[in-house]
């Protein structure tokens, strides 16, 4: 009888932990132009917490992968245009959800009342890397490094805390440009004990340059800490 009860519970657990759904779509402006490198983010409606961040490419297309079943809403942000929101997104396991073309509306500005404010964008696109900004954005409160990696663009973290970039395994982890001398459970424990509040940004490097080791061909994740903090592990 106990085995009969345990099996359904285990199946329910692994189903709940599955992160196999995908959302994709394309962003365009008021005149039908493609919106490249806009920030795209998926949120939990219960508490408006960030679930997954991403960005559009040169053609305005975006893809969010490694998503779990559930209810979400999506926001896209681009300088000079009104924020775009898609509500009531319902995902099931293994679902490939195509949101189609989403269109930004133009923002009207009253120059007499306009004020200039500096805001840090969530995701920045560089030729060799994607930068996921933590400090000064909505991402840092009450979290740790492994939780942030689950939210980061182009990064997936499975149920065993294995980290992939663009679907590739063998990713190297760095902190402030220095290779982490940890693997397996030691690496997981370190990331779980690194508070998000200590992190300035996470750089997802898909085309490592000469300054990084050659074996980082699968990708490199460089966690950049706030300058006033030190958080360096030691080799065992």
C-alpha positions, 0 to 999 in steps of 0.5 A: 500500500505504501509503494502504491501511494509513493509512486504517484507522489514521486511522479507529481514531484518530478512533473512539478519540477519539470522545466521544459516549456518554451515561449517565443515571439517577435517584437515590433514597433508602432510602424511595424519595424523590428525591435532589436535587443529589447528586454523581455521578462516573464513574471509570476502574477502572484507576487510579480517576482521575476521568473525568467529574463531574456531579450530580442535578437536583431530581427526582434525575435525572442525565445525563453526556454527552460520554463516550468508549467504555470501561469505567468505574464510577460513584459517587454521594455524598450527605450522610447516606447511604452512597456508592452505586457502580455497577461494570462500566459498558461504553460504546460510541460513541454509546451512550445507557446508562440505568442506571435507578433507583439507590438509596442505603442509609441510613447508621447512625451510632454517636453515641459514636464519631462524629467531625465532619470537614469535606470539600469536595464535588466539585460544588456547585449554585447558582441561576445556576451549578455549581461544580466544586471542584478544590482539596481534592478528587481532581481536581487531581493531575497535570493542567491546566486543559483536562483539568479542563474535560473532567471538569467537569459540563455541559462538553464539550471536543471533539477540537479543544479547542472548549468547550461548555456544555450543548451550546452553543458560544460560551462565554466564559472568565474567570479570577478574574472577568476575561475572558480576552483569548485565542482559538483556539490561544492559549487552548488553549495557555494552558489546557494550561499552567495547572496544575490545582494552581493552580486552586481551583474552576471555576464553570460559569455558565449564567445570567450576571448583570449583572457579566458581559458580555452576550455570554456568553449561551451560558455562562461558565466562570470559573476561580478560582485559589488566592489565593496564585497569579497566572496572568494572560495578556496580550492579543496 
